[in-house]
Every structure is written in structure tokens, then in C-alpha cells.
Amino acid sequence: MSKTTVKDVSTEPAPGPDSAGPRTLGGSRALALLLVITGAAGLLAAWVITIDKNKILEAKVAGKTFTPGCSLNPVVSCGNVMESKQAAVFGFPNPMLGLVCYGIVICVGMSLLARARYPRWYWLTFNFGTLFGVGFVTWLQFQSLYRINSLCLWCCLAWVATITMFWYVTSFNVRNGFLPSPRWLRSFFGEFTWVVPVLHVGIIGMLVLTRWWDFWTS
């Protein structure tokens, strides 16, 4: 009687750019869990902001004022951010876009946990989606720090989640030859992927610290 073995693609070495590689590829359990966690964090942030935004609008209709729980001081003021014009770039509240996009990320992560395998075009499309996300939150960061002059803690959570998922999906595509890249970059991502999102978030943290340095130190 022959014994059938199941091949675990999550432990296979990444093919080089000149390798034909597999037609489809699944992610590791670690990547799947990271997508589920970051997607859930972003979804939570989008959900809370949506609820608070609705409460602000309901209060205005009733002639009252609603202050979100995360409005702690003149700098950390979610209400200022939610009522800004930048909070509805596409004609509807930004968190509504987050409810959809972060939900998709969770679905991708759950499918990878179930051993789903996807072709190169799928991974690149997913990577482009996370690239759009990180580009959008970068614009929002600039607006928040230098135009609105306020921070939203839930927005910050969504920023970190988006940045993290983007760099890890990019690392996956680079290491598996889906994105053309030099050998040194594939080797770097193979060992030190975590360095890039930590550095990225650290730079944002420094910008926040220096932007309101007098406030933080007073």
C-alpha cells in the first residue's frame, strides 16, 4: 500500500527570479496569521471610527455635541480628524473603505490558513492593494500632522496595521520571485523583513514626536 504525503509549501525555499517556480503558491502560517491580525486591527479601527462619526452626525442633528472617547487633549483629538474634509476623500467617510478593504485582508489570511494557493497575478494584485493602502495612509498622516493638526488614535492603529501588512506581502513576493529583485534584496527580506515596518513606523513616530515636541514636553 502506497503512502501519500502532503507537501507543505510554507517551508519550501523561495525560487529565484530565473526559476519557473510553482504556478500557484500558498503563504506560511505566520504570514496568514499576520494578515488576519493586521486586518482585524484595521477593521476594528474603521468600525469604531464609523460608529463615532455617526454619533457626531446624530448629535449635530439633535443640536448637541458628541466628543469621541479618544479625544483626550488638543493634540490627540479624534473628533477634529473625523470632522475634517480629509475624512471623506472619496465623497464618503474613509472608514467605510477600511471596512471593505480590511475585511478582504482577513479573508485572504483565513484562506491561507486553509492552505489556499494563489497564482502570481493574485499575489501582485494583493500587493498593489496594500501599496494603495500604505500610500493612502501616508497622505492621511501628512494631513493629520500638518493640516488638521490633530491625531486620531484609532487612525494610528490602522496606519500601523496597513504598513505592516504591506511590507510583509511585499517581502513574500520578492522572496518568491513574483517581484523582480536582486539577490541581496531577497536575502535581506528572507532574514530581516521585520526591520522595514519597524523602521517605517519608527519614522512616523519621530515625526509625531517632533511635530508636537513642545506639547509633549510641557
N, C-alpha and C positions, 0 to 999 in steps of 0.2 A: 504494500500500500504506500503510495507516494505521499509525501508531506508538503503541503502548500505553505509557503512563507509569505508574509506581508512586508512589503518594502516600505520603510519609513523614510520619506523624502526629507523630513526635517533635519536628519543627521547627515545627509549627503554633502560632500564638498561642493562649493559653488563652481559652476562651469566657467571657463574663461570666455572672453568675447569671441574667440575663434572657434569655440566648441558649438556644435549644433545644439547641445543641451536638450532637455526634455521639452516636448511640445506644450505640456502643461506642468505647473509647479504649485505645490502647496506650501504654506508657511509653517514655521515651527510653532510649537505650543506657546513658547514665550512671546512670539510676535502676535499670535492670536489673542492671548490674554492682555497684552499691551493695548491692542486695538479695542478690545471690549472695555477695558478700564478707562482709557482716554476718551472713548466715545461716550461712555456713561457719565464721565465728569463733565464733558461739554454739554451733553443732553440735560443734565441736572442744572447747570448754569443757565442754559437757554430757557428751561422750564420756569425757574424761579424768576428770571428777568421778565418773562412773558406775564406771569401772574402779577408781579408788582407793577408792570406797565398798565395792565388792565385796571388795577386798583387805583392808580394815579388818574386814569381817564374817568373812572366811575366817580371819584372824589370831585373832580372838576365839574362834572355834570351836576352833582349834588351841591355845588358851591362850597365844597370843603377842601381840605388839603391832606394828602396822604404822604407820609415820609417812609420810604423803604427801610427795613431793618438794617441794611448795610450802609446807610448814610450815617457815618459816625462823626464826621467833622467836615470842615470846609474843603479838605482835600479828598478824603475818602467819602464821596457823596454820590451814591448810585443814582439818586433822583436827578441830579444835574445831567448825568450821562444819558439816562433814559428819556429825558425831555428835550435833548438836543436834536438838531436836524440830522446829525450824523447817525442817529439811532435808527433811521429809516431810509437808508441809502437807495433802496430799490422801490420805494413807494409803500413799503410795509415794514413793520418792525423787524430789525435784524435777527432777533432771536427766533423768529418763525423759520428763517432759513437754517438756523442752527438745529432746530427741532428735526428737520428733514435730514440734513447732512450728517449730523452726529448719529442719528438713527441708522443711516446707511453704514457708517463705520462699525457700529455694533453688530449689524447683520453680517458684514464681511468677517469680523473677528469670530463670530459664532460659527460661521460656515467653515472657517479654517480649523476650528476645534473639532469639527465633524469630519476632518480630513478632506475637505473640498480642494480641488486642484484647478488652477486657472491658467489660461494662455497668456502670452506676453502682452498682447494688446489690452487685456483686462488689467494687469498689474500696472501698465503705463497709464491707462485711463484713471485708475485709482490714485496713482501718484500725482497726476495732473490735478485731480480734485483736491488732494491735500496741499498741493502747491498754491492753488487758488485760495484755499483756506488760510494758509500762512501769509500770503500776500495781503489778503483782506484784513487779517488781524493786525498786520504791521501798519497798514493805513489807519486802522482804528486806534492803535497805540499812539501814533503821531497826533491824531486828532484829540485824543484824550489828554495827552500831556501838554500840547502846545496850542490847542484851540479851545477845547472845552474847559481845560484847567481843572479837571476832576478825575478821580479814579473810581472804578466800579470793581469791587472785589470779585463778584461773580464773573465779570468780563475777564478779569485777570486769570481766573481758573480756566476759562475757555481758551485764553491765549496759550497758557502752558500746555493744555491738552492738545491743541492744534499743532503747536510747534513740535511736541514730542512725537506725535503720530507721523507728521511729515518726514522728519529725519529718519525715523526707523523704516518707513516704507521706502524712502529713497535709498537707504542702506541696503535693503533687501534687493532692490532692483539692480543696484550697482554690483553687489556681490555675486548675483546670479547671471550677470551678463546681459540683463534686459536693457540697461543703460550703458552705452559705450563709455569706457573709462580706463585710465592707465592702471597698470598692475599695482602700483604703490597705493592708489586710492582704494582699490578693492581690499588690499591688505589692511589698510588703516580702518576701514569700516568693519572689517572682519574682527578686529580686536578692540577698537575704541569708538564704536558708534555712540555710546553714551556721552562721550566728551562733547560732541557737537550740540545736542539740545541743551546740555548743562551750560555750555558757553553762551549759546543763544539767549537762554532765559537770564543768565547772569548779566549780559549786556543790557537787557531791558531793565533788570533790577537796578543797575547802576544809573541808568537814565532817569528812572523814577526817583532814586535817592538824590541825585544831583539837581533834578528839576525843582524839588521842594526841600532843598537842604536846610534852609533857614527855618522852615516849619518843623521838620523832623528834629532839629537840634535845639529848638527854643523851649 
